[in-house]
Each structure stands twice: as C-alpha cells, then as structure tokens.
Amino acid sequence: MLSNSDPPRPRQNQLVSSGIEGLDDIFNGGFRGNRLYLIEGVPGSGKTTLALQFLRGGVARGESVLYFTLSETRDELDEVA
C-alpha cells in the first residue's frame, strides 16, 4: 500500500535509469517501468555492480531500495561497492 509520502511508481511505458549512463544509451533511455528483469552472466561480468548502480540511482531519486543476495557476503558487497 502506498502512502502520500511514497514516491510515485513509474508507469509501464516510463523509463527508469539503470544508473549507468552508457547502458541507458544502449537501452534507449533505461529500463521500462513496472517490469521484472533478470540479469545473468559469468562471474566478474558486472552483475553486482549494475545492481548497486541501479539501487544507488533509486536512492538518489528518493526511492526505497532493497538488495537481496544469497551468494555474496556483506564484506564482498562492501568491497564491490
């Protein structure tokens, strides 16, 4: 449930920045709003970095963010961040 203090959610056709300017250029402006994306790749390909940049952008826009992982420790995430 949204309260009056929650930021508005993007509509399906609105674009949401990936947090990485060059990637947004490739995606013609960013991710489409209200969709689920699966980021897959080999170790070291930048999946965690992309996720952290995306979350950082959300925080900068005043959004609440959550990062959930089963494969990385807090120390590993701190090192990547």
Sequence and secondary structure as in RCSB ss.txt:
>XXXX:A:sequence
MLSNSDPPRPRQNQLVSSGIEGLDDIFNGGFRGNRLYLIEGVPGSGKTTLALQFLRGGVARGESVLYFTLSETRD
ELDEVA
>XXXX:A:secstr
   TTS     TTSEE  S HHHHHHTTSSEETT        TTSSHHHHHHHHHHHHHHTT       SS  HH
HHHHH 
